[in-house]
Amino acid sequence: MTKVSDIQSILTRWDSGDGKPYKGSLIDWKSYETDPESMGCMCAQGQVLHAVGGWDFAKLRNTAQFEADIETAKLLNISRAHAILLRNINDKADGAPSIVLTDPGRVLGDQWSKLLDMWWMFHNYTPDEWRKVDAAWAAGDARAAAAWAAARDAAWAAGDARAAARADAWDAAWAAAAWAAARDAARAAAGEIQGSAVMAERGQKPFFLPMFGITSLDDIPARPDDYGLGVVPKGE
């Protein structure tokens, strides 16, 4: 069973010069062979999988990224999209992966809590639910381009998160979706959440969120109280 103390010690290590996560893959094998005792040869996900999940170095080297995303999410009790966001931010040149867990608003903007709620909903979607989103996308495809532009412009106008981080958040939502067309809907829905206040001011209604049964942000089911094992803030 994952202990919060294990996660806290990793976060402390990430914020220090010693053990700062590697970027680009789960493990840098050459660095590991040079200094097997250094945690710095592993990325943020790699350190969680090794220190908390008990994965050995060979397993880190040979595991597909898709599987690492799933297991990282399980160990941290977060959504797969959130685990992907952790990876995305870690791999940026100036990325600080700890804030993805401890201060997600700095990455996702003021609607971060609703985004995490929606991602948890995605995390628990069944194949049938993804099929319905896929069908809804196909039915509304002719209007999707204009709706996408509105969501993107509103999210940018909200101005409460860095542009690069917004892109990472959308990419995380896209990658977490299980069906091809549904991925684009998931990405755009993230934009509608981030730009929800601006869209309301402009009299624009969400186009993509209703594909997930969401007509207002209040319709998004709340993530569980133990989400993030007490490391991720509960939000509002």
Secondary structure in CASP SS format (residue, H / E / C, confidence):
PFRMAT SS
TARGET T0000
AUTHOR 0000-0000-0000
METHOD secondary structure of the structure
MODEL  1
M C 1.00
T C 1.00
K C 1.00
V H 1.00
S H 1.00
D H 1.00
I H 1.00
Q H 1.00
S H 1.00
I H 1.00
L H 1.00
T H 1.00
R H 1.00
W H 1.00
D C 1.00
S C 1.00
G C 1.00
D C 1.00
G C 1.00
K C 1.00
P C 1.00
Y C 1.00
K C 1.00
G C 1.00
S C 1.00
L C 1.00
I E 1.00
D C 1.00
W H 1.00
K H 1.00
S H 1.00
Y H 1.00
E H 1.00
T H 1.00
D C 1.00
P C 1.00
E C 1.00
S C 1.00
M H 1.00
G H 1.00
C H 1.00
M E 1.00
C C 1.00
A H 1.00
Q H 1.00
G H 1.00
Q H 1.00
V H 1.00
L H 1.00
H H 1.00
A H 1.00
V C 1.00
G C 1.00
G C 1.00
W C 1.00
D C 1.00
F H 1.00
A H 1.00
K H 1.00
L H 1.00
R H 1.00
N H 1.00
T C 1.00
A C 1.00
Q H 1.00
F H 1.00
E H 1.00
A H 1.00
D H 1.00
I H 1.00
E H 1.00
T H 1.00
A H 1.00
K H 1.00
L H 1.00
L H 1.00
N C 1.00
I C 1.00
S C 1.00
R H 1.00
A H 1.00
H H 1.00
A H 1.00
I H 1.00
L H 1.00
L H 1.00
R H 1.00
N H 1.00
I H 1.00
N H 1.00
D C 1.00
K C 1.00
A C 1.00
D C 1.00
G C 1.00
A C 1.00
P C 1.00
S H 1.00
I H 1.00
V H 1.00
L H 1.00
T H 1.00
D C 1.00
P C 1.00
G H 1.00
R H 1.00
V H 1.00
L H 1.00
G C 1.00
D C 1.00
Q C 1.00
W H 1.00
S H 1.00
K H 1.00
L H 1.00
L H 1.00
D H 1.00
M H 1.00
W H 1.00
W H 1.00
M H 1.00
F H 1.00
H H 1.00
N C 1.00
Y C 1.00
T C 1.00
P H 1.00
D H 1.00
E H 1.00
W H 1.00
R H 1.00
K H 1.00
V H 1.00
D H 1.00
A H 1.00
A H 1.00
W H 1.00
A H 1.00
A H 1.00
G C 1.00
D H 1.00
A H 1.00
R H 1.00
A H 1.00
A H 1.00
A H 1.00
A H 1.00
W H 1.00
A H 1.00
A H 1.00
A H 1.00
R H 1.00
D H 1.00
A H 1.00
A H 1.00
W H 1.00
A H 1.00
A H 1.00
G C 1.00
D C 1.00
A C 1.00
R C 1.00
A H 1.00
A H 1.00
A H 1.00
R H 1.00
A H 1.00
D H 1.00
A H 1.00
W H 1.00
D H 1.00
A H 1.00
A H 1.00
W H 1.00
A H 1.00
A H 1.00
A C 1.00
A C 1.00
W C 1.00
A H 1.00
A H 1.00
A H 1.00
R H 1.00
D H 1.00
A H 1.00
A H 1.00
R H 1.00
A H 1.00
A H 1.00
A H 1.00
G H 1.00
E H 1.00
I H 1.00
Q H 1.00
G C 1.00
S H 1.00
A H 1.00
V H 1.00
M H 1.00
A H 1.00
E H 1.00
R C 1.00
G C 1.00
Q C 1.00
K C 1.00
P C 1.00
F C 1.00
F C 1.00
L H 1.00
P H 1.00
M H 1.00
F H 1.00
G C 1.00
I C 1.00
T C 1.00
S C 1.00
L H 1.00
D H 1.00
D H 1.00
I C 1.00
P C 1.00
A C 1.00
R C 1.00
P C 1.00
D C 1.00
D C 1.00
Y H 1.00
G H 1.00
L H 1.00
G H 1.00
V C 1.00
V C 1.00
P C 1.00
K C 1.00
G C 1.00
E C 1.00
END
